[in-house]
């Protein structure tokens, strides 16, 4: 079973307590929400990178040099 540490700052006493079913459920919900958020961020980053590369390709098709393209996208 998972545990948590409870520290009494006034006395310095440290107590290890098992998590309740509610705390375990909340921990699982938080982990799932974090994984979902992380996946969404990674997908957005990949989409942004793809759009940037597509834009560079279009600029190259217009006849711009690599140096000119890099100067524009910075």
C-alpha positions in Angstrom: 0.0 0.0 0.0 1.2 3.5 -0.7 2.0 5.8 2.2 2.5 9.5 2.9 4.8 11.2 5.5 3.2 13.6 7.9 5.6 15.9 9.7 4.7 17.9 12.7 6.9 21.0 12.4 6.4 22.0 16.0 7.7 18.7 17.4 9.7 17.4 14.5 7.8 14.1 14.7 7.6 12.2 11.4 4.7 9.8 10.9 4.3 7.4 7.9 0.6 6.9 7.2 -1.1 4.7 4.6 -3.1 6.5 1.9 -6.9 6.2 2.1 -8.9 4.8 -0.8 -10.0 8.4 -1.6 -6.4 9.6 -1.7 -5.3 6.7 -3.9 -8.2 7.4 -6.3 -7.2 11.1 -6.4 -3.6 10.1 -7.1 -4.7 7.9 -10.0 -6.9 10.7 -11.4 -4.1 13.2 -11.1 -1.7 10.8 -12.9 -4.1 10.3 -15.7 -4.8 14.0 -16.1 -1.1 14.7 -16.2 -0.5 12.0 -18.9 -3.4 13.4 -20.9 -2.0 17.0 -20.6 1.5 15.9 -21.5 0.3 14.0 -24.6 -1.7 17.1 -25.7 1.4 19.3 -25.2 3.5 16.9 -27.2 0.9 16.8 -30.0 0.7 20.6 -30.2 4.5 20.8 -30.3 4.7 18.3 -33.1 2.0 20.2 -35.0 3.8 23.4 -34.6 7.1 21.9 -35.7 5.4 20.4 -38.8 3.8 23.8 -39.7 7.2 25.5 -39.3 8.9 22.9 -41.6 6.0 23.3 -44.1 6.5 27.1 -44.1 10.2 26.7 -44.6 9.5 24.4 -47.6 7.1 27.0 -49.1 9.7 29.7 -48.7 12.3 27.5 -50.4 9.9 26.8 -53.2 9.6 30.6 -53.7 13.4 30.6 -54.3 14.7 31.8 -51.0 18.1 30.5 -49.8 18.5 28.6 -46.6 20.2 31.7 -45.0 17.3 33.9 -46.0 14.7 31.5 -44.7 16.6 31.2 -41.4 16.8 35.0 -41.1 13.0 35.2 -41.6 12.0 32.4 -39.1 14.1 33.5 -36.2 
